[in-house]
Amino acid sequence: MAMSRQVSLASLALVMMAAPAASAGAEADVSLRGSANRSLYGPPTGACPAGTGRPVSGSPCMECPEGTWSSDSEEFCQRCVAGTWSDVRGLGSSEGCHACPEGTWSSQVGAIAPTACMTCAAGRWSDQQALSASYQCKRCPAGTWSSTEGATSESVCTKCAAGKWSPQTAATSEEACHACAKGRFSTKLGASHHSSCTACSPGTWSSEEGASSAAVCTACPAGTWSPAEGAIFASTCVSCTPGTWSSTKGASAQSTCTACTPGTYSSAEGAVSASTCKPCGAGTYQPIKAAADESLCIPCAVGNFSNVEGQSSCRFCPSGSYGDAFGLTKCTDCPDDTWTAGPGSIRPDMCAYWIKRPEPELTAAPADSEKEPAALFP
């Protein structure tokens, strides 16, 4: 029994003696492996080789993933900036991040594929690379529109047609172009304000929207006039009043309506020539312009007469005659051996026997120098 306990103790001593040696070998192995790790990835702090970086501080340097890069002065992998992307691992420079092309943009940092690049919206365009926001895509200017996505030139911005205008920038369809209102027109392409629509001039009108030429402005017909600018109805053209006429088309003022002369009248509205002015009949007169009715032709007073049409005044019955009625075209001669005291006698009893008829006056023949020049034509 005592022998057995001595063997066990000896065995235990041998094990205990062997244990330090094994432990020392294990420590040596760990030390070698740590040394190998440090030579492959570098020290646990500080810059990593180009194309590598630490996932977290104190971790080993690892290959930079897609969408990132690292130079030899960086400890951590840097993400490709917005507007760029990379599908390559281990990039050693930001120059390896591809720029989004013209007509696109990307707000994503560390993008790993070109699909991150979004096209500029319709109504916008860009001739620059690596845009990082949609607002950096330039707007089509007012007066233009574009339905093209991803445009790379302002040439895609189509101008509003003549007769239209638009204040909107970045418009995406032609519907953004407003038509000039009735009574107006515009010859300008790409107009951005309604002031580009010119009003039809006074004396004209137009019911057409979106007109592109002054040719749509229809002139008021002869016999009418209109002071309105930008008129939209033919009814804006006002007829010359009875007693007046006008042969002018597109007249803009009532002053173009010419008055019928004294001795004439016209009841026609919108008359286009002087032929509508009818003469007052014989035995009447009309002293004013623009008479609008035959009732304004006044019968000659007693003692007066008118033997022709269209007179503006009546004449006195000459001496030796009388007129005892209104509207005479001829005066009545006094009986033989009677005469009147003067012209304009109104009764037959004004012809008197005691009034002598004056003798005709004899006048000397004019000297040759006072004679009227001979007519050029017989």
MIMARLO-877588 format. One record per residue (C-alpha): residue number from 1; x, y, z. Coordinates in Angstrom, 2 decimals, decimal comma. Layout:
<recs>
{NUM {X Y Z}}
...
</recs>
This chain:
<recs>
{1 {0,00 0,00 0,00}}
{2 {2,79 2,39 0,86}}
{3 {4,52 1,43 -2,36}}
{4 {1,46 2,23 -4,39}}
{5 {1,15 5,75 -2,93}}
{6 {4,77 6,46 -3,74}}
{7 {4,22 5,56 -7,43}}
{8 {1,23 7,83 -7,67}}
{9 {3,12 10,72 -6,18}}
{10 {6,01 10,12 -8,52}}
{11 {3,67 10,07 -11,48}}
{12 {2,07 13,34 -10,32}}
{13 {5,48 14,92 -9,98}}
{14 {6,40 13,89 -13,50}}
{15 {3,15 15,39 -14,83}}
{16 {3,75 18,61 -12,95}}
{17 {7,26 18,76 -14,30}}
{18 {6,03 18,20 -17,84}}
{19 {3,25 20,85 -17,59}}
{20 {5,48 23,93 -17,54}}
{21 {7,23 22,73 -20,62}}
{22 {3,94 22,24 -22,51}}
{23 {2,69 25,62 -21,37}}
{24 {5,84 27,28 -22,56}}
{25 {5,44 25,64 -25,98}}
{26 {1,83 26,84 -26,30}}
{27 {2,83 30,38 -25,44}}
{28 {5,53 30,24 -28,06}}
{29 {3,01 29,04 -30,66}}
{30 {0,55 31,87 -29,87}}
{31 {3,38 34,34 -29,99}}
{32 {4,37 33,15 -33,48}}
{33 {0,83 33,28 -34,75}}
{34 {0,38 36,85 -33,45}}
{35 {3,62 37,83 -35,11}}
{36 {2,39 36,35 -38,39}}
{37 {-0,92 38,32 -38,14}}
{38 {0,89 41,56 -37,55}}
{39 {3,08 41,06 -40,58}}
{40 {0,04 40,38 -42,85}}
{41 {-2,41 43,12 -41,74}}
{42 {-0,12 45,57 -40,02}}
{43 {-0,29 46,76 -36,44}}
{44 {-3,75 46,97 -34,83}}
{45 {-3,67 50,78 -35,16}}
{46 {-2,46 53,28 -37,79}}
{47 {-2,70 53,45 -41,59}}
{48 {-3,50 50,37 -43,64}}
{49 {-2,07 49,54 -47,05}}
{50 {-3,84 51,14 -50,05}}
{51 {-7,09 49,38 -50,86}}
{52 {-7,53 48,11 -47,28}}
{53 {-8,95 49,49 -44,06}}
{54 {-10,14 48,50 -40,62}}
{55 {-13,83 47,71 -40,23}}
{56 {-13,56 49,17 -36,72}}
{57 {-10,73 50,77 -34,79}}
{58 {-8,24 48,20 -33,55}}
{59 {-9,39 45,49 -35,97}}
{60 {-7,13 44,01 -38,66}}
{61 {-6,84 45,77 -42,07}}
{62 {-9,18 44,16 -44,56}}
{63 {-9,81 44,67 -48,27}}
{64 {-12,10 47,66 -48,93}}
{65 {-15,53 46,48 -50,23}}
{66 {-17,33 47,77 -53,35}}
{67 {-18,29 51,44 -53,16}}
{68 {-15,27 52,32 -51,00}}
{69 {-11,57 53,07 -51,38}}
{70 {-8,47 53,71 -49,29}}
{71 {-5,04 55,18 -49,93}}
{72 {-1,94 54,09 -48,05}}
{73 {-2,43 56,98 -45,64}}
{74 {-5,91 55,92 -44,58}}
{75 {-6,82 53,69 -41,62}}
{76 {-10,43 53,23 -42,71}}
{77 {-12,05 52,69 -46,12}}
{78 {-13,68 55,86 -47,48}}
{79 {-17,00 55,69 -49,30}}
{80 {-17,33 56,94 -52,90}}
{81 {-18,99 60,35 -52,73}}
{82 {-22,53 61,02 -53,95}}
{83 {-22,62 61,21 -57,72}}
{84 {-20,10 58,35 -58,08}}
{85 {-20,04 54,55 -57,74}}
{86 {-17,66 51,54 -57,79}}
{87 {-18,21 47,79 -58,17}}
{88 {-14,52 46,96 -57,53}}
{89 {-13,06 45,76 -54,23}}
{90 {-9,77 47,04 -52,88}}
{91 {-9,67 50,43 -54,62}}
{92 {-6,56 52,35 -53,69}}
{93 {-7,79 55,78 -54,85}}
{94 {-10,99 57,81 -55,14}}
{95 {-10,24 58,09 -58,84}}
{96 {-11,50 54,55 -59,15}}
{97 {-15,03 55,74 -58,27}}
{98 {-16,88 56,21 -61,56}}
{99 {-18,76 59,49 -62,06}}
{100 {-22,45 59,34 -62,93}}
{101 {-22,66 60,43 -66,58}}
{102 {-24,25 63,58 -68,02}}
{103 {-28,03 63,64 -67,68}}
{104 {-27,95 61,69 -64,38}}
{105 {-27,45 62,26 -60,65}}
{106 {-27,08 60,24 -57,44}}
{107 {-27,40 61,26 -53,80}}
{108 {-26,20 57,84 -52,61}}
{109 {-22,84 57,71 -50,81}}
{110 {-20,84 54,50 -51,37}}
{111 {-22,89 53,38 -54,38}}
{112 {-21,81 50,01 -55,77}}
{113 {-23,50 50,00 -59,20}}
{114 {-24,35 52,43 -62,04}}
{115 {-28,03 51,85 -61,30}}
{116 {-27,59 54,28 -58,41}}
{117 {-27,35 57,04 -61,03}}
{118 {-30,88 58,43 -61,60}}
{119 {-31,83 60,20 -64,81}}
{120 {-32,60 63,91 -64,76}}
{121 {-36,38 64,31 -64,84}}
{122 {-38,33 65,52 -67,86}}
{123 {-38,09 69,30 -68,14}}
{124 {-34,47 69,22 -66,94}}
{125 {-31,06 68,48 -68,41}}
{126 {-27,38 68,31 -67,44}}
{127 {-24,13 68,45 -69,37}}
{128 {-22,06 67,76 -66,20}}
{129 {-20,98 64,51 -64,56}}
{130 {-21,14 63,39 -60,93}}
{131 {-24,19 65,40 -59,89}}
{132 {-25,19 64,63 -56,32}}
{133 {-28,78 65,99 -56,27}}
{134 {-31,73 66,22 -58,62}}
{135 {-31,92 70,01 -58,31}}
{136 {-28,49 70,23 -59,93}}
{137 {-30,12 69,14 -63,19}}
{138 {-30,74 72,43 -64,98}}
{139 {-34,30 73,54 -65,66}}
{140 {-35,64 74,17 -69,13}}
{141 {-36,23 77,95 -69,17}}
{142 {-39,64 79,60 -69,17}}
{143 {-41,23 79,50 -72,60}}
{144 {-39,94 75,97 -73,27}}
{145 {-40,76 72,37 -72,35}}
{146 {-39,26 68,87 -72,61}}
{147 {-40,67 65,39 -72,11}}
{148 {-37,21 63,78 -72,39}}
{149 {-35,68 62,15 -69,31}}
{150 {-31,92 62,09 -68,87}}
{151 {-31,33 64,93 -71,32}}
{152 {-27,73 66,10 -71,72}}
{153 {-28,32 69,35 -73,61}}
{154 {-30,62 72,36 -73,46}}
{155 {-31,44 71,68 -77,10}}
{156 {-34,11 69,22 -75,93}}
{157 {-36,07 72,15 -74,46}}
{158 {-38,67 72,86 -77,16}}
{159 {-39,82 76,46 -77,49}}
{160 {-43,50 77,28 -77,16}}
{161 {-44,94 77,90 -80,60}}
{162 {-45,77 81,38 -81,89}}
{163 {-49,10 82,45 -80,44}}
{164 {-48,31 80,80 -77,09}}
{165 {-46,37 81,60 -73,91}}
{166 {-45,36 79,94 -70,63}}
{167 {-43,97 81,36 -67,36}}
{168 {-43,15 77,86 -66,08}}
{169 {-39,60 76,52 -65,84}}
{170 {-38,90 72,80 -66,12}}
{171 {-42,18 72,28 -67,98}}
{172 {-42,67 68,71 -69,13}}
{173 {-45,28 69,05 -71,87}}
{174 {-46,60 71,42 -74,49}}
{175 {-49,72 71,85 -72,37}}
{176 {-47,70 74,25 -70,23}}
{177 {-47,75 76,72 -73,16}}
{178 {-50,78 79,00 -72,86}}
{179 {-52,50 80,29 -75,99}}
{180 {-52,68 84,05 -76,53}}
{181 {-56,19 85,22 -75,75}}
{182 {-58,74 86,16 -78,38}}
{183 {-58,07 89,58 -79,82}}
{184 {-54,31 89,09 -79,51}}
{185 {-51,46 87,44 -81,39}}
{186 {-47,74 86,69 -81,01}}
{187 {-45,07 85,99 -83,59}}
{188 {-42,46 85,13 -80,95}}
{189 {-41,17 81,60 -80,35}}
{190 {-40,49 80,62 -76,74}}
{191 {-42,39 83,53 -75,19}}
{192 {-42,34 83,49 -71,39}}
{193 {-44,92 86,18 -70,57}}
{194 {-48,41 87,11 -71,72}}
{195 {-47,14 90,58 -72,59}}
{196 {-45,65 89,04 -75,72}}
{197 {-49,22 88,70 -77,02}}
{198 {-49,95 91,89 -78,97}}
{199 {-53,48 93,27 -79,01}}
{200 {-55,26 93,67 -82,34}}
{201 {-55,23 97,37 -83,16}}
{202 {-58,34 99,57 -82,92}}
{203 {-60,52 99,10 -85,96}}
{204 {-59,92 95,35 -86,00}}
{205 {-61,03 92,25 -84,06}}
{206 {-60,23 88,54 -83,71}}
{207 {-62,08 85,61 -82,13}}
{208 {-59,13 83,21 -82,59}}
{209 {-57,08 81,95 -79,65}}
{210 {-53,36 81,31 -80,00}}
{211 {-53,01 83,48 -83,10}}
{212 {-49,48 83,73 -84,47}}
{213 {-49,92 86,63 -86,89}}
{214 {-51,60 90,03 -87,15}}
{215 {-53,35 88,63 -90,21}}
{216 {-56,01 87,16 -87,90}}
{217 {-57,09 90,66 -86,89}}
{218 {-60,07 91,31 -89,15}}
{219 {-60,64 94,91 -90,20}}
{220 {-63,99 96,49 -89,43}}
{221 {-65,85 96,84 -92,73}}
{222 {-66,43 100,15 -94,50}}
{223 {-69,23 102,08 -92,87}}
{224 {-68,12 101,06 -89,37}}
{225 {-65,44 101,94 -86,82}}
{226 {-64,08 100,67 -83,49}}
{227 {-61,91 102,40 -80,87}}
{228 {-61,33 99,14 -78,93}}
{229 {-57,89 97,54 -78,72}}
{230 {-57,88 93,73 -78,64}}
{231 {-61,53 93,43 -79,66}}
{232 {-62,87 89,87 -79,89}}
{233 {-66,28 90,36 -81,54}}
{234 {-67,35 91,75 -84,90}}
{235 {-70,10 93,54 -83,02}}
{236 {-67,41 95,82 -81,58}}
{237 {-67,43 97,56 -84,96}}
{238 {-69,93 100,42 -84,62}}
{239 {-71,93 101,54 -87,65}}
{240 {-71,64 105,10 -88,88}}
{241 {-74,81 106,87 -87,79}}
{242 {-77,52 107,91 -90,28}}
{243 {-76,47 111,08 -92,03}}
{244 {-72,85 109,94 -92,28}}
{245 {-70,84 107,47 -94,35}}
{246 {-67,35 105,96 -94,57}}
{247 {-65,51 104,05 -97,28}}
{248 {-62,60 103,27 -94,94}}
{249 {-61,99 99,70 -93,76}}
{250 {-60,49 99,24 -90,29}}
{251 {-61,50 102,70 -89,11}}
{252 {-60,70 103,35 -85,46}}
{253 {-62,59 106,62 -84,84}}
{254 {-66,02 108,03 -85,51}}
{255 {-64,35 110,98 -87,20}}
{256 {-63,81 108,76 -90,25}}
{257 {-67,57 108,84 -90,79}}
{258 {-68,11 111,77 -93,20}}
{259 {-71,23 113,88 -92,74}}
{260 {-73,72 114,30 -95,57}}
{261 {-73,48 117,89 -96,83}}
{262 {-76,19 120,51 -96,15}}
{263 {-79,08 120,08 -98,56}}
{264 {-78,86 116,28 -98,32}}
{265 {-79,89 113,55 -95,88}}
{266 {-79,40 109,85 -95,30}}
{267 {-81,37 107,45 -93,11}}
{268 {-78,98 104,54 -93,73}}
{269 {-76,80 103,16 -90,92}}
{270 {-73,29 102,07 -91,84}}
{271 {-73,37 103,82 -95,22}}
{272 {-70,24 103,26 -97,29}}
{273 {-70,42 106,10 -99,85}}
{274 {-71,65 109,64 -100,40}}
{275 {-74,22 108,25 -102,85}}
{276 {-76,42 107,37 -99,88}}
{277 {-76,81 111,08 -99,14}}
{278 {-80,03 111,99 -100,99}}
{279 {-80,79 115,58 -102,00}}
{280 {-83,70 117,41 -100,44}}
{281 {-86,39 118,05 -103,05}}
{282 {-87,07 121,32 -104,87}}
{283 {-89,06 123,71 -102,71}}
{284 {-87,13 122,66 -99,61}}
{285 {-83,78 123,27 -98,02}}
{286 {-81,58 121,67 -95,38}}
{287 {-79,04 123,92 -93,64}}
{288 {-77,19 121,38 -91,42}}
{289 {-74,69 118,59 -91,96}}
{290 {-75,42 114,92 -91,31}}
{291 {-79,19 115,16 -91,64}}
{292 {-80,53 111,70 -90,88}}
{293 {-84,05 111,89 -92,29}}
{294 {-86,04 113,47 -95,09}}
{295 {-88,22 115,16 -92,47}}
{296 {-85,28 117,47 -91,84}}
{297 {-85,71 118,94 -95,33}}
{298 {-87,51 122,20 -94,52}}
{299 {-90,12 123,71 -96,92}}
{300 {-89,16 127,14 -98,17}}
{301 {-90,96 129,87 -96,24}}
{302 {-93,50 132,18 -97,92}}
{303 {-91,74 134,74 -100,05}}
{304 {-89,02 132,21 -100,84}}
{305 {-88,54 129,44 -103,33}}
{306 {-86,13 126,72 -104,42}}
{307 {-86,29 125,37 -107,94}}
{308 {-83,48 122,79 -107,68}}
{309 {-82,74 119,82 -105,42}}
{310 {-80,18 119,67 -102,64}}
{311 {-80,26 123,26 -101,50}}
{312 {-78,96 124,43 -98,15}}
{313 {-81,12 127,61 -98,29}}
{314 {-84,05 129,06 -100,24}}
{315 {-83,95 132,27 -102,29}}
{316 {-86,25 135,28 -101,98}}
{317 {-88,86 135,68 -104,61}}
{318 {-87,34 138,35 -106,86}}
{319 {-88,81 141,86 -107,12}}
{320 {-91,92 141,89 -109,28}}
{321 {-93,10 138,55 -107,90}}
{322 {-94,46 137,07 -104,71}}
{323 {-94,75 133,73 -102,96}}
{324 {-97,82 133,21 -100,83}}
{325 {-97,25 129,54 -99,88}}
{326 {-94,63 127,27 -98,29}}
{327 {-92,42 125,00 -100,31}}
{328 {-92,62 126,90 -103,57}}
{329 {-90,45 125,95 -106,48}}
{330 {-91,44 129,10 -108,40}}
{331 {-92,73 132,53 -107,46}}
{332 {-95,81 134,16 -109,07}}
{333 {-95,16 137,21 -111,27}}
{334 {-97,01 140,40 -110,46}}
{335 {-99,71 141,48 -112,96}}
{336 {-98,69 143,81 -115,75}}
{337 {-98,03 147,40 -114,79}}
{338 {-97,47 146,42 -111,14}}
{339 {-94,35 145,79 -109,10}}
{340 {-93,19 145,07 -105,61}}
{341 {-91,21 147,19 -103,24}}
{342 {-88,46 144,56 -103,07}}
{343 {-87,71 140,83 -103,10}}
{344 {-89,44 138,33 -100,81}}
{345 {-93,02 139,57 -101,22}}
{346 {-95,50 137,19 -99,63}}
{347 {-98,92 138,35 -100,91}}
{348 {-100,37 139,33 -104,27}}
{349 {-101,55 142,69 -102,88}}
{350 {-97,90 143,59 -102,46}}
{351 {-97,86 144,07 -106,22}}
{352 {-98,81 147,74 -106,56}}
{353 {-99,60 150,01 -109,52}}
{354 {-97,87 152,93 -107,92}}
{355 {-94,56 151,04 -107,71}}
{356 {-92,71 151,48 -110,91}}
{357 {-90,57 148,79 -112,39}}
{358 {-86,97 150,00 -112,32}}
{359 {-85,30 150,64 -115,61}}
{360 {-82,46 148,29 -116,45}}
{361 {-79,13 149,83 -115,66}}
{362 {-76,81 150,51 -118,58}}
{363 {-73,20 149,74 -117,84}}
{364 {-70,18 150,81 -119,90}}
{365 {-68,36 148,08 -121,77}}
{366 {-65,21 147,13 -119,88}}
{367 {-61,86 148,11 -121,28}}
{368 {-59,85 145,44 -123,00}}
{369 {-57,66 145,09 -119,91}}
{370 {-60,74 144,48 -117,75}}
{371 {-62,31 141,90 -119,98}}
{372 {-62,55 138,35 -118,78}}
{373 {-59,94 136,10 -120,36}}
{374 {-61,30 134,01 -123,18}}
{375 {-62,16 130,45 -122,28}}
{376 {-59,50 127,96 -123,20}}
{377 {-62,13 125,70 -124,61}}
{378 {-65,33 126,80 -126,39}}
</recs>
